[in-house]
Amino acid sequence: MIRTASLALACLALAGVARAADRDFCADRPGKGSPPCVLDPGRFQAELGAVDAAFSRGGGVQVDDVSYGGLELRLGLASTVEGQLSWTARERVRTKDHGVVSTVSGSGDLGAAVRWSLKNPAGDGLSIALQPFVTAPTGSNGIGSALWQGGVIAPMSVPLTADWSLSLTPQVAARANASGAGRHVGYALVSGVGHAVGPVNLGAELWVDRDEDPSGHVTQASFDLTAAWAPKALKDVQLDASAYVGLNRQTPDLELVVGVAHRF
């Protein structure tokens, strides 16, 4: 019995050391960029966009695009690799074009990705990763795409000081043509700075997206403000809010997002 008790205590001590050695909590939320950090092997994380509402006004056209339940599931597969699944439970797009109102709603496409850390998987110091992704056309008509899509993201970050950090998220993707037949190239870049104030991380980002659809090339851009709060009493929980301000006519005038992330 003494040997059994000693073994149990040793296992508990080792478990405590393993938990203490866990990497810092690192969520994909908030913001449009992706961090280069990777979950510890065997750790699971769920991230939920409770509400994401984008509003556009101009030229006699009003568009309100609101989604609920934007879910991302992450699982640490190895010390430098994690897998991801993403899906939006409900999206509703209401368009008012010179007095004529139309509405489409439904669920979104299913996304899958693998994040492979090339340097510093915990996200400390200079951190770089590659993230190939695919999107399956499982969404509702008018909400999802009719074709498979995919691409690669290359998130990277570097600390500037003890409280400031710089991040870059370039992306290239094969996107479905608006006609529903064929694909074209799209590019995106998110650059941002972050500042830690106690348990709150504040961020400012510039997002630019270039879509080269054959029916017409479109460039979108926004200035984004983000805030994430990790309560000290809840080690593995983060609450967040974001506001994205459109910088040209092709971009929604304002987008507001709130969400939560939980590591298990």
Secondary structure, DSSP 8 states (H G I E B T S, - for coil): -HHHHHHHHHHHHHHHHHHHT------S-SSSS-------TT-EEEEEEEEEEEEEEETTEEEEEEEEEEEEEEEEEETTEEEEEEEEEEEEEEEEETTEEEEEEE---EEEEEEEEEE-TTS-SSEEEEEEEEEES-S-TTTS-SS-EEEEE--EEEESSSSEEEEEEEEEEEEE-TTSSSEEEEEEEEEEEEEEETTEEEEEEEEEEEE--TT--EEEEEEEEEEEE--TT-TTEEEEEEEEEE-STTS-SEEEEEEEEEE-
